[in-house]
Amino acid sequence: MENFKLKLVLSLLAGVVFSFIFIIIAFAVPVKDNQNIVIVKPKGKLEQVSQSAKER
């Protein structure tokens, strides 16, 4: 009976460990983002100054 309890505890522990591993992998692997970012070129002097201020 002790052997059965030990196997049960070890299998539950292994299941929990593997679950945590897969959860950590799910958060660590980045999701591909295929959105194209359109950068609009500033037209006037005021827009150029504003854009340069945003970049700093």
GUNU-897052 format. One record per residue: residue number from 1; residue in three letters; y, x, z of N, C-alpha, C in turn. Coordinates in Angstrom, 3 decimals. Atoms other than C-alpha are relative to their C-alpha. Layout:
[node NUM,"ALA",[Y,X,Z],[Y,X,Z],[Y,X,Z]],
...
END
This chain:
[node 1,"MET",[-1.194,0.809,0.000],[0.000,0.000,0.000],[1.264,0.856,0.000]],
[node 2,"GLU",[-1.153,-0.902,-0.027],[2.351,2.897,0.724],[0.285,0.569,-1.385]],
[node 3,"ASN",[-0.161,-0.526,1.348],[1.732,4.266,-2.760],[0.729,-0.996,-0.893]],
[node 4,"PHE",[-0.624,1.046,0.806],[2.742,0.961,-4.328],[1.487,-0.127,0.326]],
[node 5,"LYS",[-1.410,0.097,-0.411],[5.974,0.792,-2.313],[0.791,1.201,-0.518]],
[node 6,"LEU",[-0.664,-1.203,0.487],[6.826,4.360,-3.260],[0.263,-0.091,-1.496]],
[node 7,"LYS",[-0.178,0.159,1.445],[6.271,3.655,-6.960],[1.072,-1.038,-0.310]],
[node 8,"LEU",[-0.992,1.050,0.203],[8.372,0.490,-6.700],[1.407,0.522,0.262]],
[node 9,"VAL",[-1.311,-0.557,-0.346],[11.260,2.292,-5.007],[0.434,1.021,-1.040]],
[node 10,"LEU",[-0.346,-1.016,0.991],[11.133,5.189,-7.462],[0.341,-0.615,-1.352]],
[node 11,"SER",[-0.307,0.632,1.286],[11.069,2.896,-10.493],[1.341,-0.723,0.054]],
[node 12,"LEU",[-1.310,0.634,-0.136],[14.034,0.908,-9.177],[1.122,1.037,-0.005]],
[node 13,"LEU",[-0.992,-1.073,-0.031],[15.925,4.123,-8.491],[0.205,0.590,-1.393]],
[node 14,"ALA",[-0.116,-0.519,1.364],[15.164,5.425,-11.985],[0.756,-0.986,-0.890]],
[node 15,"GLY",[-0.724,1.009,0.777],[16.403,2.141,-13.492],[1.487,0.021,0.282]],
[node 16,"VAL",[-1.415,-0.054,-0.367],[19.663,2.367,-11.575],[0.661,1.255,-0.569]],
[node 17,"VAL",[-0.556,-1.258,0.524],[20.192,6.012,-12.581],[0.212,-0.084,-1.509]],
[node 18,"PHE",[-0.157,0.122,1.445],[19.576,5.301,-16.275],[1.090,-0.994,-0.362]],
[node 19,"SER",[-1.080,0.962,0.260],[21.902,2.291,-16.126],[1.355,0.676,0.153]],
[node 20,"PHE",[-1.262,-0.698,-0.198],[24.687,4.443,-14.709],[0.255,1.014,-1.107]],
[node 21,"ILE",[-0.168,-0.970,1.087],[24.069,7.096,-17.378],[0.510,-0.708,-1.250]],
[node 22,"PHE",[-0.442,0.707,1.193],[24.436,4.535,-20.161],[1.399,-0.575,0.162]],
[node 23,"ILE",[-1.362,0.486,-0.235],[27.556,3.055,-18.575],[1.002,1.136,-0.152]],
[node 24,"ILE",[-0.896,-1.156,0.131],[29.133,6.512,-18.337],[0.131,0.411,-1.455]],
[node 25,"ILE",[-0.055,-0.343,1.431],[28.222,7.257,-21.960],[0.854,-1.007,-0.758]],
[node 26,"ALA",[-0.787,1.029,0.683],[29.762,3.946,-23.053],[1.492,0.225,0.201]],
[node 27,"PHE",[-1.421,-0.262,-0.228],[33.077,4.906,-21.467],[0.437,1.348,-0.561]],
[node 28,"ALA",[-0.364,-1.341,0.444],[32.978,8.540,-22.596],[0.129,0.092,-1.512]],
[node 29,"VAL",[-0.034,-0.072,1.461],[32.339,7.939,-26.309],[1.167,-0.840,-0.509]],
[node 30,"PRO",[-1.157,0.760,0.483],[35.572,6.949,-28.048],[-0.389,-0.974,-1.121]],
[node 31,"VAL",[0.206,0.990,1.049],[35.693,3.895,-30.278],[0.896,0.381,-1.170]],
[node 32,"LYS",[-0.798,-0.358,1.167],[36.830,4.593,-33.823],[1.024,-1.086,-0.278]],
[node 33,"ASP",[-1.085,0.925,0.294],[40.174,2.996,-34.599],[0.416,0.245,-1.449]],
[node 34,"ASN",[-0.266,-0.172,1.428],[40.602,2.448,-38.339],[1.327,-0.601,-0.425]],
[node 35,"GLN",[-1.296,0.564,0.365],[44.131,1.050,-38.213],[0.889,1.094,-0.564]],
[node 36,"ASN",[-0.934,-0.941,0.612],[46.613,2.753,-40.474],[1.371,-0.196,0.638]],
[node 37,"ILE",[-1.321,0.054,-0.620],[49.903,3.590,-38.790],[1.033,0.336,-1.074]],
[node 38,"VAL",[-1.044,-0.186,1.003],[52.909,3.188,-41.077],[1.236,0.535,0.708]],
[node 39,"ILE",[-1.196,-0.605,-0.572],[55.802,5.491,-40.244],[1.145,-0.223,-0.981]],
[node 40,"VAL",[-1.157,0.310,0.847],[59.118,4.241,-41.604],[1.016,1.109,0.160]],
[node 41,"LYS",[-0.984,-1.069,-0.024],[61.568,6.956,-42.555],[1.380,-0.585,0.313]],
[node 42,"PRO",[-1.325,0.519,-0.333],[65.001,6.466,-40.965],[0.944,0.095,-1.200]],
[node 43,"LYS",[-0.898,0.043,1.163],[67.642,5.452,-43.525],[1.369,0.586,0.312]],
[node 44,"GLY",[-1.356,-0.443,-0.311],[70.955,6.056,-41.821],[0.024,1.084,1.052]],
[node 45,"LYS",[-0.186,-1.062,-0.987],[72.394,8.695,-39.537],[-0.335,-0.495,1.412]],
[node 46,"LEU",[0.268,0.549,-1.325],[72.187,6.399,-36.496],[-1.500,-0.140,0.238]],
[node 47,"GLU",[1.455,0.111,-0.127],[68.488,5.729,-37.143],[-0.645,1.371,0.172]],
[node 48,"GLN",[0.534,-1.353,-0.147],[67.836,9.468,-37.491],[0.212,0.520,1.421]],
[node 49,"VAL",[-0.289,-0.445,-1.361],[69.527,10.183,-34.156],[-0.893,-0.750,0.994]],
[node 50,"SER",[0.841,0.799,-0.883],[67.633,7.332,-32.519],[-1.451,0.472,-0.060]],
[node 51,"GLN",[1.372,-0.471,0.176],[64.314,8.577,-33.950],[-0.212,1.343,0.687]],
[node 52,"SER",[0.144,-1.312,-0.624],[64.931,12.136,-32.764],[0.029,-0.119,1.525]],
[node 53,"ALA",[-0.053,0.210,-1.447],[65.750,10.835,-29.270],[-1.336,-0.552,0.500]],
[node 54,"LYS",[1.288,0.572,-0.387],[62.474,8.885,-29.180],[-1.110,1.058,0.004]],
[node 55,"GLU",[1.027,-1.033,0.124],[60.433,11.957,-30.177],[0.015,0.969,1.179]],
[node 56,"ARG",[-0.082,-0.966,-1.099],[61.638,14.002,-27.194],[-0.628,-0.498,1.198]],
END
